[in-house]
Amino acid sequence: MSSAAAAPREAGFDVDLVHAVHSGPRRFDLRLRFETTARRTVIYGPSGAGKSMTLQALAGLLRPQGGHVRFGGETLFDAARGVDVPARRRGFGYVFQDYALFPHLSVRQNVAFGLQRGWRNPSPRARDPRVEHWLRRVELAEVAHQRPAELSGGQRQRAALARALVQQPRALLLDEPFSALDPALRRRLRIELDALLHEVAIPVVMITHDPEDLAWFGEHTLALEGGRRVDVVAGALADGTPPRPGPGAPAPAQRPLAQP
Ligand SMILES: Nc1ncnc2c1ncn2[C@@H]1O[C@H](COP(=O)(O)OP(=O)(O)OP(=O)(O)O)[C@@H](O)[C@H]1O
């Protein structure tokens, strides 16, 4: 269904970030270089490591002071050459930590917003087949008329994913996708997300501080601390598979999309 599914398998990131921020006497320096062609890259580290800054730089939501961001050989940002492709034109889906759904819009309008070019609200009466497809796919068709406040935490996450995926992104950027959920729900939603990612088959970069996310999704892991890559963070390896398998996770092919 998506052009994203046709993305070349070798499509990957080549990233070199140099960025410093100051807050009073405190200074934080991000110096991060990595390349990945993995389907699932997890940037893992404690609070304040620079994970959000990194993800925002990939998305085009933050303009680093130096370095470059390339995807599939295309330069999206290059400080030296003055290249900075706007976020909208990078072709990435972004799911925010708190999902950033519009509270005054229905679920259907929120998903349709992913297709908008401007800031006008999508019509509540419009029925775009791409929107309807994703509402069905993430099992939100029944609640499509409801507002985000009337959804469960899991449904809100699925609405945010649908809004990101409806635009047929060539990669998906996930900011701590489970942190807003209680622990019992996290496991179920990891299974759901895993199944969805298998289906859309586009590269995913996830940032997290949760070792369980690493175990589930860390095909390629970058451990980050104090704005730098490190070899080990809380038992995770810096450049490869996490040290232990998922928590009794079934094989991917057996993982169903859980019911709401
Ligand atoms: N606009 C800013 N001004 C000053 N300092 C900032 C700014 N944005 C981020 N920082 C600092 O930069 C560092 C990295 O922030 P970042 O949000 O990337 O961390 P993180 O790893 O995503 O943390 P968390 O897991 O808590 O979200 C932190 O020390 C933060 O306080």
The ligand as a MOL file (V3000), in Angstrom:
LIG
                    3D

  0  0  0     0  0            999 V3000
M  V30 BEGIN CTAB
M  V30 COUNTS 31 33 0 0 0
M  V30 BEGIN ATOM
M  V30 1 N 16.9700 24.3450 24.6500 0
M  V30 2 C 17.8350 23.8870 25.5640 0
M  V30 3 N 18.5370 24.7660 26.3080 0
M  V30 4 C 19.4320 24.3220 27.2190 0
M  V30 5 N 19.6770 23.0230 27.4640 0
M  V30 6 C 18.9990 22.1200 26.7570 0
M  V30 7 C 18.0420 22.4980 25.7690 0
M  V30 8 N 17.5160 21.3750 25.2200 0
M  V30 9 C 18.1260 20.3470 25.8490 0
M  V30 10 N 18.9950 20.7880 26.7620 0
M  V30 11 C 19.8670 19.9560 27.6000 0
M  V30 12 O 20.5460 19.0700 26.7280 0
M  V30 13 C 20.7010 17.8080 27.3040 0
M  V30 14 C 20.1600 16.7310 26.3720 0
M  V30 15 O 18.7500 16.8960 26.2630 0
M  V30 16 P 17.8410 15.7940 25.5490 0
M  V30 17 O 16.4410 16.2760 25.6790 0
M  V30 18 O 18.3490 15.5230 24.1940 0
M  V30 19 O 18.0790 14.5210 26.4980 0
M  V30 20 P 17.3680 13.1080 26.4510 0
M  V30 21 O 18.4330 12.0780 26.4050 0
M  V30 22 O 16.3540 13.0770 25.3730 0
M  V30 23 O 16.6590 13.0760 27.8760 0
M  V30 24 P 15.1980 12.5250 28.3210 0
M  V30 25 O 15.2940 11.0140 28.2180 0
M  V30 26 O 15.0500 12.9930 29.7290 0
M  V30 27 O 14.1780 13.1130 27.3910 0
M  V30 28 C 20.0030 17.8510 28.6590 0
M  V30 29 O 20.9810 18.0580 29.6440 0
M  V30 30 C 19.0950 19.0480 28.5390 0
M  V30 31 O 18.9250 19.6630 29.7940 0
M  V30 END ATOM
M  V30 BEGIN BOND
M  V30 1 1 1 2
M  V30 2 1 2 3
M  V30 3 2 2 7
M  V30 4 2 3 4
M  V30 5 1 4 5
M  V30 6 2 5 6
M  V30 7 1 6 7
M  V30 8 1 6 10
M  V30 9 1 7 8
M  V30 10 2 8 9
M  V30 11 1 9 10
M  V30 12 1 10 11
M  V30 13 1 11 12
M  V30 14 1 11 30
M  V30 15 1 12 13
M  V30 16 1 13 14
M  V30 17 1 13 28
M  V30 18 1 14 15
M  V30 19 1 15 16
M  V30 20 2 16 17
M  V30 21 1 16 18
M  V30 22 1 16 19
M  V30 23 1 19 20
M  V30 24 2 20 21
M  V30 25 1 20 22
M  V30 26 1 20 23
M  V30 27 1 23 24
M  V30 28 2 24 25
M  V30 29 1 24 26
M  V30 30 1 24 27
M  V30 31 1 28 29
M  V30 32 1 28 30
M  V30 33 1 30 31
M  V30 END BOND
M  V30 END CTAB
M  END
